[in-house]
Amino acid sequence: MTRIKKLLAVLLILALTLSLSGCGMFEMKLAKAVLSMKKLDSLRTDFSVDLDMSISIFGNAALSSDIDVDVNGTADLITGPLKGKIDLDITALNETTPLLVYLENAAGNLLLYFSPDEGGTWQKYDPKVSGTLQIDLGKEELSWLTKVASSFQETGTETVKGSQAAAYSGVIKWEDITSGADMEALAKEMSDALGTPVSSSDLNLGSAGDVPVTLCIDNKNGMITKFTMDLTSLMHSLMPFVMDLAMKVIAEKGGLGSFASFAGGLLQVSLDVDRFFVSTELYDFDAVADFAIPDEAQNAPLVSEIHVPG
């Protein structure tokens, strides 16, 4: 979990790392952007996720299918204490499901509130993670980020929300994401979340795919206004592990126990990711009005799994 958080955090603190390895205009511009972003009280983001998958059974083309999932939404975020409102649409199998989500820092933990019917009914979910946006920058983190930042360079100009921004692109490698991670702790977190045993040896995935990343710095306000991540190669590499783990979860919940791998081999189920692309635009810095989380959401029953009709 720690390294996954760092993968996302690098988009905001990359500048500080780069400033340690040089004193050019590029590094200084990024460092200034990060310092400004860390002081924000609020911001708004538009985001999209484009996920295209293909699944086959018995290796038979007649039993194969393409699954396209698109997620589009807008999030209002208050940074201290953390609070958010997210309106999103999930499109899959040619059907679109709206989802309204609130999140908040409740006594140091993150709580999520979901409504699949525009506020008619609510579910409350505890993902058991910290409810803060605090980013630690110790010696280990700075060393890691310095290595990651070495591949980033200016690649051109983009227009974001009508304003010109300089674009910088680079690649985050899987071995950098996982280097030094506490795999025992990560395995325990996954075991608790999935309800099935996961060992650290299960997570020894070798060299998985890289993650190309692009971030944009606005030429006027100096803020980070856009970032994109292409997770296709990474997910393509991870899919055999994900499929095996999914079979274990299904088997455990179905009372099949150790028959999970046998069932997977018997059915010859394969799932591959053809495209997994994430894009986020950031704007309305310190211009998002405060909002209240509905009482109906806060008083909703706590659920162990999120249920979205569709």
C-alpha positions in Angstrom: 0.0 0.0 0.0 2.9 2.4 0.8 4.4 2.1 -2.7 1.0 2.5 -4.4 0.5 5.8 -2.5 3.9 6.9 -3.6 3.1 6.2 -7.2 0.3 8.8 -6.9 2.2 11.2 -4.6 5.0 11.5 -7.1 2.7 13.5 -9.3 2.6 16.3 -6.7 6.1 16.0 -5.2 8.1 15.2 -8.2 9.2 18.7 -8.5 10.8 18.8 -5.1 12.8 15.7 -5.9 14.0 17.1 -9.3 15.1 20.3 -7.6 17.6 18.3 -5.6 19.3 17.0 -8.7 19.7 20.3 -10.6 19.0 24.0 -10.6 17.6 24.6 -14.1 14.4 26.4 -14.9 12.6 23.1 -15.3 13.3 21.9 -11.8 12.6 25.3 -10.3 9.2 25.5 -12.0 8.2 22.1 -10.8 9.4 22.8 -7.2 7.4 26.1 -7.2 4.3 24.3 -8.4 4.5 21.7 -5.6 5.0 24.3 -2.9 1.9 26.1 -4.2 -0.2 22.9 -4.4 0.6 21.9 -0.9 -0.9 25.2 0.4 -4.2 24.8 -1.3 -7.4 24.6 0.9 -9.6 23.3 -2.0 -9.6 22.3 -5.6 -11.8 20.7 -8.2 -10.9 17.8 -10.6 -12.3 16.3 -13.7 -11.2 12.7 -14.2 -11.7 9.8 -16.6 -10.8 6.1 -16.7 -10.7 4.2 -19.9 -10.5 0.4 -19.3 -10.8 -2.1 -22.2 -10.5 -5.8 -21.4 -11.0 -9.1 -23.2 -12.0 -12.4 -21.6 -12.0 -15.9 -23.0 -13.0 -19.3 -21.7 -11.4 -22.6 -22.9 -9.5 -20.4 -25.4 -12.6 -20.5 -27.6 -13.2 -17.5 -29.8 -17.0 -18.2 -29.6 -16.7 -17.8 -25.8 -14.6 -14.7 -25.9 -15.9 -11.2 -25.2 -14.7 -7.6 -25.0 -15.5 -5.6 -22.0 -15.2 -1.8 -22.1 -15.5 0.3 -18.9 -15.5 4.1 -18.9 -15.6 6.2 -15.8 -16.1 9.9 -15.9 -16.6 12.3 -13.1 -15.9 15.5 -11.2 -14.6 15.8 -7.6 -14.7 18.7 -5.2 -12.0 18.3 -2.6 -11.4 20.2 0.7 -7.9 19.5 2.0 -8.1 20.2 5.7 -9.6 18.2 7.2 -10.1 16.1 4.1 -13.6 16.1 2.6 -14.8 15.3 -0.9 -17.8 15.1 -3.1 -17.6 13.0 -6.3 -20.2 12.8 -9.1 -19.4 10.1 -11.6 -20.8 7.9 -14.3 -19.8 4.3 -14.9 -20.4 2.9 -18.3 -20.1 -0.8 -18.9 -21.9 -3.2 -21.3 -23.6 -0.2 -22.9 -25.2 0.9 -19.7 -24.4 3.9 -17.6 -24.8 4.0 -13.9 -24.5 7.3 -12.0 -22.8 7.2 -8.6 -22.6 10.0 -6.0 -19.8 9.6 -3.5 -18.8 11.6 -0.4 -15.6 11.1 1.6 -14.3 12.5 4.8 -11.6 12.2 7.4 -13.3 10.7 10.5 -11.0 10.6 13.5 -8.0 10.0 11.2 -9.6 7.3 9.1 -11.2 7.7 5.7 -15.0 7.0 5.4 -16.8 6.7 2.1 -20.5 7.2 1.4 -22.1 5.9 -1.8 -25.4 6.5 -3.4 -26.3 4.7 -6.7 -29.6 6.6 -7.1 -28.7 10.3 -6.7 -29.1 10.4 -3.0 -32.2 8.2 -2.6 -30.3 5.5 -0.7 -26.9 5.4 0.9 -24.1 2.9 1.9 -21.2 3.7 4.2 -17.9 2.0 3.7 -14.6 2.0 5.7 -11.6 1.2 3.4 -9.4 1.1 6.5 -6.9 3.6 5.3 -5.7 7.0 6.6 -8.0 9.9 6.0 -5.2 12.5 5.5 -3.4 13.9 2.5 -0.1 14.2 4.4 3.0 13.3 2.4 6.1 12.2 4.2 9.4 13.2 2.7 12.1 11.3 4.6 15.5 10.3 3.3 14.1 7.1 1.8 11.2 8.8 0.0 13.5 11.5 -1.5 16.0 8.9 -2.7 13.2 6.9 -4.3 11.6 9.9 -6.0 15.0 11.1 -7.2 15.4 7.9 -9.1 11.9 8.0 -10.5 12.2 11.6 -11.6 15.3 11.0 -13.7 13.2 10.0 -16.7 11.0 13.1 -16.9 11.5 15.8 -19.5 9.6 18.6 -21.2 7.6 17.3 -24.1 5.5 20.2 -25.4 2.5 22.4 -24.6 -1.1 21.5 -23.8 -4.2 23.5 -23.3 -5.9 22.7 -20.0 -9.2 24.4 -19.2 -8.4 27.1 -21.8 -5.0 27.9 -20.4 -1.6 26.9 -21.8 0.5 24.5 -19.8 4.0 22.9 -20.2 3.9 19.1 -20.4 6.5 16.8 -18.9 6.6 13.1 -19.4 8.4 10.2 -17.9 8.2 6.5 -16.9 7.7 5.0 -13.5 9.1 1.4 -13.4 7.5 -1.4 -11.5 10.7 -2.3 -9.6 10.8 1.4 -8.4 7.3 1.1 -7.2 8.0 -2.1 -5.2 11.6 -1.6 -4.1 11.9 -1.7 -0.4 8.2 -2.3 0.2 7.1 -4.3 3.2 5.5 -7.2 1.3 4.5 -9.0 4.4 2.4 -5.9 5.5 1.0 -5.5 2.0 0.0 -9.2 1.8 -1.8 -8.9 5.2 -3.7 -5.8 4.0 -4.8 -7.6 0.8 -5.8 -10.7 2.9 -7.9 -8.6 5.2 -9.5 -6.7 2.3 -10.3 -9.8 0.1 -11.1 -12.3 2.9 -8.7 -14.9 1.5 -5.1 -15.7 2.4 -2.4 -13.8 0.4 1.3 -14.4 1.1 4.2 -12.3 0.4 5.5 -14.9 -2.0 2.3 -14.4 -4.0 3.3 -10.8 -4.6 6.8 -11.7 -5.9 5.9 -10.7 -9.5 9.3 -10.0 -10.9 9.5 -7.2 -13.4 6.0 -6.0 -14.3 5.2 -3.3 -16.9 6.2 0.4 -16.6 3.8 3.3 -16.1 4.2 6.2 -18.5 3.1 9.5 -16.8 2.6 13.0 -18.1 1.9 16.1 -15.9 1.2 19.6 -17.0 2.3 22.9 -15.3 0.1 26.0 -16.0 2.1 28.8 -17.6 0.2 31.5 -15.7 -0.6 30.3 -12.2 2.3 27.7 -12.0 -0.1 24.9 -10.7 -0.1 21.3 -11.8 -3.3 21.3 -13.9 -3.3 17.8 -15.5 -1.7 14.4 -15.2 -2.2 11.2 -17.1 -1.1 7.6 -16.4 -1.1 4.7 -18.9 -1.5 1.6 -16.8 -2.0 -0.8 -19.7 1.5 -2.4 -19.7 1.5 -2.7 -15.9 -2.0 -4.3 -15.7 -1.2 -6.6 -18.7 1.8 -7.9 -16.6 -0.2 -8.2 -13.4 -3.3 -9.9 -14.9 -2.1 -13.6 -14.4 -1.6 -12.8 -10.7 -5.0 -11.0 -10.5 -6.8 -13.8 -12.2 -5.3 -16.4 -9.9 -6.2 -14.3 -6.9 -9.7 -13.8 -8.1 -10.2 -17.6 -8.4 -9.0 -17.9 -4.9 -11.5 -15.4 -3.6 -14.3 -17.0 -5.6 -13.3 -20.5 -4.3 -13.0 -19.3 -0.7 -16.4 -17.6 -0.8 -17.9 -20.7 -2.5 -16.4 -23.1 0.1 -14.2 -24.7 -2.5 -11.0 -24.0 -0.6 -7.9 -25.4 -2.4 -9.8 -26.2 -5.6 -9.3 -22.6 -6.8 -6.3 -23.2 -9.0 -7.8 -26.4 -10.3 -11.0 -24.7 -11.3 -9.1 -21.9 -13.0 -7.1 -24.4 -15.0 -10.1 -26.5 -15.9 -12.1 -23.5 -17.2 -9.1 -22.0 -18.9 -10.3 -18.5 -18.1 -8.1 -15.7 -19.3 -8.6 -12.0 -18.9 -6.4 -9.4 -20.5 -6.2 -5.6 -20.4 -6.0 -4.0 -23.8 -6.1 -0.4 -22.4 -6.1 1.2 -19.0 -5.7 5.0 -19.2 -6.3 7.5 -16.4 -6.5 11.3 -17.0 -7.2 14.0 -14.4 -7.5 17.8 -14.8 -7.2 20.1 -11.7 -8.7 23.6 -11.5 -10.7 26.0 -9.3 -7.8 26.2 -6.9 -9.0 27.6 -3.5 -12.3 28.3 -5.1 -14.4 25.3 -4.1 -17.2 26.2 -1.7 -17.6 24.1 1.5 -20.4 21.5 1.5 -22.1 19.3 4.0 -22.3 15.5 3.8 -26.1 14.6 4.0 -27.3 13.2 7.3 -28.8 10.2 5.5 -25.3 9.3 4.2 -23.6 9.6 7.6 -26.4 7.6 9.3 -26.3 4.8 6.7 -25.4 1.3 7.8 -21.7 0.3 7.4 -21.3 -2.3 4.7 -18.4 -4.7 4.0 -18.8 -4.5 0.3 -20.0 -1.7 -2.0 -23.1 -2.7 -4.0 -23.8 -0.8 -7.2 -26.9 -1.9 -9.2 -26.5 -2.4 -13.0 
